[in-house]
Amino acid sequence: MKLSKRALNIKESPTMAVTAKAKAMKQRGFDIIDFGVGEPDFDTPDNIKEAGIKAIKDGFTKYTAVGGTDELKDAIIEKFKRDNDLAYARNEILVSCGGKHSIFNLCMAMFEQGDEVLIPAPYWVSYPEMVALAGAEPIIIPSREDRDFKITAGDLNEYISPATKAVIINSPSNPTGSAYTADELKLIADVALKKGIFIISDEIYEKLCYDNHPFVSIASFSEDVKKQTIVLNGVSKTYAMTGWRIGYAAGPKELIKAMTDIQSQSTSNPASISQKASVEALNGPQDAVAKMAEEFDKRRKIIVEGLNNIKGVKSILPKGAFYVFPNIRRLLNKRFNG
């Protein structure tokens, strides 16, 4: 069978490859703990599960509007207003089948051949592949460990070309756990405005910030910045709802309409039951979120201390998310127990 160039060029997810490697090593008798997949090990809070169960019992099991129910869109709008001081209308919101689906829809609607998309490294492994699938070219901006793996406004300015369409900012970050300050984001936003490029702000880890680090959405700086920003978020990490598959995007209505049309020809609506559960997640009690964040905070300190006690390993203390990004350079080409 002759496959498409698109299918032949796409790479396997490194996350899944690491997980498969860990599984294979376990089967060979190695004592392995797999930290590969970015998934909370907590259960979905009971009130959210009950909302899903009620949706089933009430027969809320049919198709919904492609871009999500009005009820869930309103809950998302209220969340943006409450948490981020951002005002959106329903036609500026799209609900998709997970955060990854939101980004995929965005890339398909926004990018094409000849476009360049700037991606700070280290980056979530799917960003470059999705950009490339859309026909655009991912341009990687390297960051420095001594700057907590964050790029500066100067770094951004250096990499912008006439072909640059957008920059992706993920804060707190997968995989480094770094988080930008409001001042750092403001300078980046100023460059994006001046150069006329869009900002894609992946804010999926916004509720997981530590050491009193205040989360700020880059879109909240001004109306001009908001017009040039697409905010991506979802319920998976905050509410331990990875399997429920609900992500959402907020941005200019013309772009959201195009993303919705693309979704209409692929998945159609996200699961009706998951949407009902997500309304409860966003509108209901938030106590569980704080408890999970508190536990992640304890764990990050334990694992970073443990890593830094390993000869040849160095790890900075992350400000957010639930990742560490240890420097293992001094261990390369060495072996342990074969």
Order of alpha helices (4+ residues) and beta strands (2+ residues): alpha-alpha-alpha-alpha-beta-alpha-beta-alpha-beta-alpha-beta-alpha-beta-alpha-beta-beta-alpha-alpha-alpha
